[in-house]
Structures are given as C-alpha cells and as structure tokens.
C-alpha cells in the first residue's frame, strides 16, 4: 500500500543551518496497517508526513502509494488519496461554513460534480447517517457554522472529513494533543473506528507512548531522521512504556506516561 525507499530531506542545504531531516528512510505499510510514530522533537516525524503529503519535496528516494509513484506528484493531486488531520482543531475546517458545507468539500474531492447542486438531498442523508457515528449530536446541527463547535467536536469532524472520501492513507499529526483528556479519548475511539477501513492504512504521530502502544498494530520510533525501532505482533504486545524508555533510552520530557 505505502512503500517508502531511501527517503531523504535536507533543509537549508549548503548553509550553516543545513539540517538532514530524513536520512535514507525506508518504510512499508500494508493495507489495514495502523502505525503509531514516536520520537523526540526534531526526529523527523512531521517531516516524514509532510514529504508523504507533498508539502515538502523529497531530496532523494521514492514514495509509492497504492502502486503509484507519488514522489513528484503535486500536493493537491495526492490529496485525492491522502486524508490528514493536524494538531490544531482550527486547521481542518472552514470556520465560517456550516458542518454540511465542510463535509461536502471533503466528500467531493474525488467526485466530478458538473452542474449538480452543491449539496444534494442524498448527500445530506449520507452526512446525517455518518455523523451519528460520532455520537455528538452533530447530525442535528448540520446547518450550524463550524466555529460554534468545541475543540473536540471540531477535531472529530475534521477526522470524519479526512476519511469520508475513502482515502488510501490517513495521516494524523498529534491530532489529540490540543484536546482535553475527555475529548482526546473520544477522538482516539473514532480513530480506531475509522482505521478499520480495510482499504486504508493509518499513520499517527503521538508524544503519548501509552497511546502509541495501545492503538494500531505497529509502533515505530524515529531518531535523527531514521527509524530505529519497529514493533509489531507479540513483541509489541509485551512492550510497556517503562521497557520502551529503558531499552531505547528515550527522552521522555514530552512523552506522557
């Protein structure tokens, strides 16, 4: 599904501020994989996601998604196959548009609309049915502006918008870090639910090592632009936060136990 080979990214090359952010990184994900990514600040986690999404151009290596080489593909064309949720709940929705208008934009990424109405009756029925999965009552508030939602509601809506067009890959960049504990738990529950889509794989950056081991089927640790740990199966099931810190000498200043 996702195959990354020798991915390299250098910021400010040839200057005193040169930074090797990704160093010949290799990673393969199968359909249905849900990998959590941990590592200290500057390890290359967000840079990896930005290179996959097309925000940053790779300086070397290849990125294949669903058999297609997307290494040089513009960001807007990758967006048809990639859903993304950021840390800031305000980034994922248009604040002055209604819930249903936000959903329509996300849903129509992969559809040719022609001269049809912007939001059809069929669309509204689908949105209402799917919003019930969030268990937040948003199915009865579709005409309300997104700005009226709480941070947790807005992030849940953003997550829903990221998966409604059935992407091949879902990228989550610390998408619960700005939420209170109750909202974070709800969004992680929804993340688990949506990640079960068999045709999609999910990558989630987190500084919460407990969450990294509890969610998904695989955990990787990044350091200095490389993957230095890749846990799955029985080895991951036996791993604890304490063992992880001890074995890999992790700086846990920002890692929540």
VOGU-3710 file (C-alpha; in Angstrom, 3 decimals, decimal comma):
1> xxxxxxxxxx> 0,000/0,000/0,000  2,691/2,512/1,079  6,325/1,895/0,207  8,999/4,460/1,052  12,534/3,821/-0,185  15,659/5,785/0,803  13,640/8,935/1,514  15,926/11,914/2,149  15,075/15,501/3,042  17,610/18,274/3,691
11> xxxxxxxxxx> 16,613/21,733/4,854  18,794/24,776/4,040  21,390/22,716/2,123  24,827/24,262/1,752  24,278/26,750/4,572  25,310/26,945/8,201  21,735/25,907/9,065  21,786/22,741/6,965  19,649/20,046/8,578  19,367/16,423/7,470
21> xxxxxxxxxx> 15,762/15,809/8,483  15,231/12,422/6,812  18,207/10,134/6,250  17,586/7,392/3,661  14,419/6,331/5,482  12,671/3,105/4,477  9,141/2,092/5,453  6,466/-0,257/4,101  2,829/-0,418/5,175  0,243/-2,974/4,111
31> xxxxxxxxxx> -3,485/-2,386/3,634  -5,169/-2,007/7,010  -1,954/-1,218/8,882  -2,196/1,392/11,647  1,271/2,540/12,702  1,927/4,891/15,611  5,056/7,049/15,416  7,030/8,303/18,404  10,277/10,229/18,769  11,679/13,394/20,294
41> xxxxxxxxxx> 11,320/16,840/18,736  13,402/17,077/15,568  13,392/13,332/14,962  11,741/13,815/11,560  8,181/12,657/12,313  6,291/15,631/10,865  8,811/15,991/8,039  8,052/12,405/7,057  4,325/13,151/6,899  4,925/16,403/5,012
51> xxxxxxxxxx> 7,007/14,589/2,408  4,339/11,903/2,017  1,595/14,541/1,688  3,624/16,621/-0,765  4,104/19,691/1,453  7,884/19,183/1,220  9,609/17,897/-1,901  11,864/14,914/-1,269  15,563/15,419/-1,989  16,064/11,720/-2,623
61> xxxxxxxxxx> 14,265/8,386/-2,600  10,802/7,230/-3,665  7,276/7,197/-2,289  4,792/4,705/-3,720  1,136/4,757/-2,662  -1,238/2,057/-3,832  1,249/1,156/-6,553  1,584/4,743/-7,856  4,824/6,718/-7,658  3,763/9,972/-5,955
71> xxxxxxxxxx> 7,273/11,255/-5,186  6,955/14,225/-7,568  3,169/14,492/-7,597  1,794/17,930/-6,522  0,186/18,116/-3,092  -3,332/18,788/-4,431  -3,231/15,629/-6,554  -2,026/13,499/-3,651  -4,907/14,840/-1,550  -7,318/12,629/-3,500
81> xxxxxxxxxx> -5,686/9,584/-1,928  -4,461/11,045/1,365  -6,508/12,307/4,325  -4,806/14,396/7,002  -5,602/15,748/10,476  -3,365/18,274/12,247  -2,805/19,078/15,914  -4,760/22,341/15,777  -8,540/21,679/15,560  -8,942/25,026/13,733
91> xxxxxxxxxx> -6,859/23,868/10,756  -9,137/21,157/9,440  -12,405/23,029/8,891  -13,600/26,269/7,321  -14,836/28,113/10,417  -17,435/30,265/8,645  -19,002/27,405/6,698  -21,650/25,031/8,010  -20,961/21,464/9,055  -22,629/20,114/5,923
101> xxxxxxxxxx> -20,696/22,544/3,689  -17,412/21,391/5,225  -18,405/17,774/4,695  -19,412/18,453/1,112  -15,997/19,938/0,294  -14,263/16,868/1,730  -16,662/14,393/0,130  -16,399/15,922/-3,339  -12,602/15,742/-3,526  -12,867/12,602/-5,623
111> xxxxxxxxxx> -16,120/13,322/-7,453  -16,863/15,312/-10,571  -19,852/17,498/-9,744  -20,703/19,021/-13,125  -23,783/21,255/-12,853  -25,408/19,401/-9,958  -26,449/21,274/-6,801  -23,630/21,777/-4,291  -25,265/19,588/-1,645  -27,937/17,137/-2,740
121> xxxxxxxxxx> -30,652/15,519/-0,635  -28,769/12,229/-0,987  -25,590/13,890/0,301  -27,400/15,236/3,363  -28,842/11,823/4,152  -25,375/10,292/3,923  -23,818/13,013/6,093  -26,539/12,648/8,722  -26,146/8,860/8,796  -22,358/9,032/9,111
131> xxxxxxxxxx> -22,363/11,842/11,686  -24,353/9,611/14,024  -21,200/7,502/14,336  -19,557/10,418/16,157  -22,224/10,245/18,879  -22,016/14,013/19,380  -25,409/15,087/18,073  -23,829/16,798/15,057  -26,313/15,104/12,719  -28,915/17,543/14,089
141> xxxxxxxxxx> -26,656/20,590/13,725  -25,582/20,330/10,076  -26,731/23,881/9,282  -24,612/25,369/12,082  -21,265/27,056/11,448  -18,157/25,047/12,316  -16,948/27,911/14,522  -19,703/27,096/17,033  -18,258/23,662/17,774  -15,972/22,830/20,688
151> xxxxxxxxxx> -12,370/21,835/20,003  -13,175/18,143/20,445  -16,242/18,322/18,204  -14,300/20,194/15,556  -11,428/17,698/15,622  -13,881/14,791/15,402  -15,492/16,487/12,405  -12,063/17,046/10,839  -11,216/13,371/11,311  -14,527/12,402/9,734
161> xxxxxxxxxx> -13,866/14,766/6,809  -10,447/13,159/6,306  -11,938/9,691/5,820  -15,298/10,390/4,154  -13,754/10,370/0,661  -12,209/6,943/1,420  -8,504/7,808/1,134  -5,829/5,163/0,802  -3,748/6,742/3,571  -4,700/8,682/6,713
171> xxxxxxxxxx> -2,040/10,928/8,300  -2,595/12,063/11,895  -0,070/14,586/13,234  -0,575/14,719/17,032  -4,279/15,166/16,355  -5,294/14,840/20,030  -2,501/16,916/21,616  -4,546/20,134/21,828  -7,648/18,464/23,303  -8,698/17,944/26,891
181> xxxxxxxxxx> -8,434/14,302/28,122  -12,128/13,528/27,584  -12,181/14,898/24,028  -8,859/13,177/23,260  -10,266/9,800/24,333  -13,311/10,287/22,106  -11,237/11,270/19,085  -8,945/8,261/19,616  -12,001/5,990/19,797  -13,141/7,397/16,465
191> xxxxxxxxxx> -9,633/6,998/15,085  -9,722/3,300/15,956  -13,155/3,000/14,344  -12,221/4,718/11,097  -8,828/2,984/10,828  -10,612/-0,349/10,493  -11,379/0,512/6,883  -9,633/-2,388/5,118  -8,515/-0,428/2,067  -6,797/2,301/4,093
201> xxxxxxxxxx> -3,646/2,469/6,176  -3,106/4,950/9,003  -0,059/6,756/10,409  -0,381/8,549/13,761  2,285/10,748/15,361  1,972/10,963/19,135  4,074/12,005/22,116  1,976/9,768/24,342  3,845/6,468/24,470  0,997/4,731/26,268
211> xxxxxxxxxx> -1,361/5,659/23,440  1,284/4,630/20,907  1,300/1,089/22,316  -2,466/0,859/22,830  -3,606/1,945/19,368  -2,884/0,430/15,998  -0,948/-2,728/15,180  2,563/-1,338/14,870  4,790/1,265/16,574  7,930/2,870/15,185
221> xxxxxxxxxx> 10,472/5,125/16,889  12,257/7,793/14,870  15,601/9,359/15,725  17,792/11,653/13,592  15,638/11,144/10,511  15,687/7,365/10,647  13,505/4,564/12,001  15,443/2,954/14,850  12,669/0,732/16,222  9,786/-1,117/14,579
231> xxxxxxxxxx> 7,482/-3,043/16,933  4,618/-5,315/15,937  2,988/-8,594/16,892  3,850/-10,324/20,146  6,896/-8,116/20,765  4,688/-5,018/20,756  2,055/-6,661/22,955  4,698/-7,401/25,608  6,197/-3,922/25,456  5,483/-1,415/28,230
241> xxxxxxxxxx> 6,244/2,293/28,422  8,892/1,649/31,070  10,617/-1,004/28,932  10,448/1,281/25,922  12,148/4,149/27,744  14,810/1,871/29,183  15,557/-0,137/26,042  15,753/2,754/23,616  16,985/5,455/26,005  14,065/7,683/25,078
251> xxxxxxx> 13,983/11,260/26,288  10,510/11,351/27,789  10,299/15,051/28,680  7,300/15,442/26,402  6,216/11,818/26,413  3,142/11,378/28,583  3,152/8,181/30,606
//
